[in-house]
Amino acid sequence: MVSLIGTYECKMDAKGRVMLPAAYKKQLADLVEEGFVVKRSVFQPCLEVYPMQEWRSVMAKLNKLNRFVKKNNDFIRRFTAGVKTVEMDSSGRFLIPKDLCQFASLKKEIVLSSGVTIFEVWDKGSYEKVLEDAVIDFADLAEEVMGNIDVDELS
């Protein structure tokens, strides 16, 4: 399993092509050949890019849901809405489909931000605004999310 590190400002060309930063290329070197899946984020106006190996893991979890339960079926439909596979070209670029560019309001200036096993693709302005507009104090959020976890369980 890959554990991505880094946030990078990039440029997207008029056709929606993005050059993967060298640091990501290095971190994803063993996974590039399999390709990636790009999808709408559930919580934010950005895109999520999954290495194919990670996507298969997520799909295995979704496949355990009972499709005869309406909420499960609705969730699967919404979660996979707009999903596309993408591959790197010989120059190390990947193409973001137009409909997904529109969903995330991507313009020329974008940000690629690591999300542990995936990376997010943001419009630069939207990314900066989300960071600035955080309603919850990050210290409070960190305590709520991580405060009850035994540190020994993390290793």
N, C-alpha and C positions, 0 to 999 in steps of 0.2 A: 504494500500500500504506500502510495506517495504521500508526502506531507509537504505541501508547497509553502514557500516562504517568499514574501515580498509584495510590494505594491509599486506599479510602474505606470508612468504616463506614456501614452502612445498616440499615434496618429492613425486614423482610419482613412483609406482613400475613398474616392467617389463611388467605387464599386462595392465597398463594404469589406475590403481586405485589410487585415491587421497583421503586422509583423510580430510574431511571438518574441518577447524579450529574451535575450541570450540566457539570462539566469533561469527563466522558465524552460527554455530548450534543454538546458543542462539537467534540470531537475526532472524533466519529463522524458529524457532521452530514450528510456526503455519502453515508453508507452506511445510515442508519437506514431509509430507504424500502424497501430490498431485504430487510430483516429479518436475523435471526440464527439460528445453529444452536447449541443447547446440548447438551452431551454429558458423560458421565462422564470424569473425568481418568484417564489410564493409570496414573500413579504415586502420586497422592494422593487422599484422601477429599474431593475437591472437584469442582466442575463447571467446564467450560471453555465460554466463549461466544465463538463465532467470528462476525465479520461475514460475511455471505453471500459476499462477494467472496473472503475468505480461505478459507472452507470449500471453494469451488469449486477453488481452487488446491491444497488438500490432497487433494481427491477426484481431481484430475487426476493427482497422483502415485500415489495408490492404484490408479487404473485402469491404470497401467503394470505392475502386478504380475501375474504369470502365475497365474490362478485355478486352474490344474491342478496347482499346487504346494500341497500340503495346508497347510503352514505359512503361506503367503500367504493362503489362503482363511480359515484360522482367525484370523489376525491381522485381516483386514478385518472379519470377523464380530464379533470382540471390540471392535475400535476403534469400530465404528458401533453397538454395542449401546446401546439407549436413546436414540439421537439424536432430537432433536425440533427443529422450526423454531419460532421465536418472533418476534413482532412487537411493536413499541411501540404502546401505545394513545395516544389524543390527549393524555393527561396525562403522557406520557413514562415510563410503567411498562411492564414486561414481566412475563409470567407464567412462573414456573418450575413445570413439571409435577410433580405429587405424587410420582411414582416417583423422579424425580431429586432432589427434596428429601429423600426418605428415604435415597437412596444417600449423599448428602453430609451427612446428619444436620443439615440446616438447621433452625434455629429462628428466632426473631424477629430476633435480633442477627446480622447477617452482615457479611462483608467482601468488597468487590470489589477485586481486585488485578490490576494490569496484567501481562500476560505478553507483551510486545512487540506482536504483532499480534492477540492475543486478550486476554480478561480472565477471571480465575478468580472463582468464587463460593464462598466458604468460610463455614462456621459460625464465628462470631467466636472462640469458645473453641478450636476445632480449629486455626484459623489461628495463634493466639498460641502454642498448644502446639507446633505444628510448628516455628515459629521458635525457640522456646526449646529444644526437644529436638534441635536439629541435632546429629547424631552427629559429623559431620565439621566441623572448624574451617573457617570460611568462607574464611579466607586461604589455606589449603591447597587448598580446592576451586577458588578463583579461579585460583590458580597452575596447577593441573592442567588446568582447562578452557581458560583464556585465555593461559597462559604461553608456549605454543609458536606462538601466532599472531603473524605479522608485523603490527605496528601499521599499516603502510602498506596492508596488505590490507583493513583494516577501513574505510578511507575510500573 
